[in-house]
Amino acid sequence: MLGQRYDAVIANPPYMGSKGMNASLKKFAKDAYPNSKSDLFAMFMERAFLLLKTLGYNAQINMHSWMFLSTFEALRAKLLDRATIITLAHLGARAFGTISGEVVQSVAWIMRSTMISEYNPMFFRLVDGSEEEKKQLLLNKSNFYKSIPQGKLFSLPGMPISYWASLRELKIFEQLPPLSENFMAKKGLITSDNERFLRFWHEVSFEKIGFSIGSHEEMKVSGKKWIPFNKGGGSQKWYGNNDYIINWQDSGREIYDLNKELYGSASRQIQNTKYYFRPGITWTVIAQGKPTFREYGQGYIFGSKGPGIFDDQDSTKLLTYLNSSVCAKLLSLINPTLGFEVGYVSKIPTPLNFNTEGHRKLVSLSKKNYDSHESSYGFSTLDVIGLDNVSIRRAFDLKDRNTLEDRNALFNLEIENDQFYEKLVGLTLKENVVESTERKEDKFLARDLISYAMGCTMGRFSLDKPGLILANQNQNLKDYLDQVKAPRFLPDDDGIVPINDQEWFADDATNRFREFVRVVWGDEHLQENLDFVAESLCLHAIKPKRGESAMDTIRRYLSTQFYKDHLRTYKKRPIYWLFSSGKHKAFECLVYLHRYNEGTLARMRTEYVIPLSAKLNAYAEKLEQDKEASTSAAETKRLEKEIATLHKQQVELAEFDEKLRHYADQRISLDLDDGVKVNYGKFGDLLAEVKAVTGEKPQ
């Protein structure tokens, strides 16, 4: 029975990665199936060939990872050398309606147990669409590839089963050297605890971050604690994703100590340190669609998911090639999966001539776009201000026009860049469509203006000086006036700004925004400008409300939607914190993180909450009097409803006041180095959106 051999073996084997194997199975896999030990399905795949006669057929459905991943390179080499792929249906994700997501990507195939080098296998590319769509394409023999001879697949580094490759593309791999021959692609640092060692740059005191530092020694001398860190991030070409900083105090001593404690040595986690602080190129390892490369300047540490590319002079000259459609096409032949690891990028066939003329323009336009958003530390001022000194509408139109011109210029430069490399390597791509990966939202929106106005109200920004003004812990109005001597728009005196749905305070967010618009665009067209802002909000942020004035619309946006937008802008690590009495919104205010101090809560209580309690009482008495004097049933009913709501707010405010007093008496201090997530959780349920920020319900 054990010696029996078969004409065909058909299987749908079990899937289990090596991490799921127990010790005995893992040892058996290593000893008996060294080429396929990484997953049980691959071991079954290899075992089936041992059950075949000389000209037998092995037919299976399994995961497509064996076709591309480096862990199965030895298995592929063995298969291509000893077997022949007869037909293969590359099903990809969603091949079965009961399995969702992108993780399970399958392939069905038939192989013969004898190798025929010049045989042209039949391939079906069915990676898109639903289960039924894939089935119909297969039945109709659509998306069929009569591929190159199987033996030609040995031309590709790592021998992936890239059946869609053309003979010209394979020739490029033979003609051009791999990237690793002239450049160094390096995997970077693994902290082993990102929560502890990484922050968004806007969370900490700005003065503690070291920018443009050139060496380990310079970092030590600087006394800085934080330094920019390449972590990867979303799709962003040419420039950007400069969100993170890393704790590199004392040359990363805490990170070294943790990794030594965990692993006995930190050498595998903290690697390639001689390349730290050097300018280079980075990319996001795990990304959907095409990879996007971007350059960064001096003073960064790079991570395992945001690696670096360097050479002895200027590696950034390589950037135009890496972001070309030619490079994306060739990289997809090496590894078409979601992961663009260092090993794959190192194998990209790379020319020695580059589009240096287009490089600076492409990076400059992308940097300009990226730094136009206040979430970038390169942000200087809102460029819509100053475009027109009378009309916000005209200023917005000019801004949108300028953005569109820049975007079109970038698009055309990318087309020219693709054409440069197509001509250089002799490859014409049939589908050469540049997909811009800049931020998708072209139009400048009123919510961006309101966010900037809030920044000016808090003292983070100024109309009179570019860049950050107050961005360090415990700063106050005096610190602002030391930098801006005669501001046109004076910030709030204490960094506490009410955002209630009614006008209880003269210095609330709505009135401060009105004053901001008046200062920037003048008195004459103030109402027209406020009307335009309200119109824009109703188009892009909140639903319109019939009969509502412009100020009421702006107030409604601030009280209902502003904080949600703020959380999105600052990636759930807000710099303005929303203190809220609860669902009835009796009292809500924003507090600027960098202006908070131990007395902030006490001041909030004495300056706002206690006075508001008296105002609510007086207003309740007035409503009762109005109800008594009312002669209309409809009016009486409306007043009764408003009185009922007001009573709920009074109860809510009284409870909030008691909790606020309790926390104010504690004189809570913050350590911004701990990050927003830790500090936000110190205030119980005084703050809104606690779970969204901390991940846990308030205690």
Buried (B, 14 or more C-beta within 10 A) or exposed (E): EEEEEEEEBEBEBEBBEBEEBEEEBBEBBEEEBEBBBBBBBBBBBBBBBEBBEEEBBBBBBBBBBBBBBBBBBBBBBBBBEEBBBBBBBBBBBBBEEEEEEEEBBBBBBBBBBBBBEEBBBBBBBBBEBEBEEBBEBBEEEEBBBEBBEBBBBBBBBBBBBBBBBEEEBBBBBEEBEBBBEBBBBBBBBBBBEBEBBBBBBBBBBBEBBBBEBEEBEBBBEEEBBBBBBBBBBEBBBBBBBBBBBBBBBEBBEBBBEBBBEEEEEBEEBBBBBEBBBBBBBBBBBEBEEBBBBBBBBBBBBBBBBBBBBBBEEEBBBBBBBBBBBBBBBBBBBBBBBEBBBBBBBBBBBBBEEBBEEBBEBBBBBBBBBBBBBBBBBBBBBBBBBEBBEEBBBBBBBBBBEBBEEBBEEBBEBBBBBBBBBBEBBEBEBEEBEBEBBBEEEEEBBBBBBBBBBBBBBBBBBBBBBEBBBBBBBBBBBEBBBEBBEEBEBBBBEBBBBBBBBBEBBEBBBBBBBBBBBBBBBEEEBBEBBBBBBBBBBBEEBBEEEEEBEBBBBBBBBBBBBBBBBBBEBBEBBBBBBBBBBBEBBBBBBBBBBBBBBEEBBBBBBEBBBBEBBEEBEEBBEEBBEBBEEBEEEEEBEBBBEBBEEBBBBBBBBBEBBEBBBEBBEEEBEBEBBBBBBBBBBBBEBBBBBBEEBBEEEBE
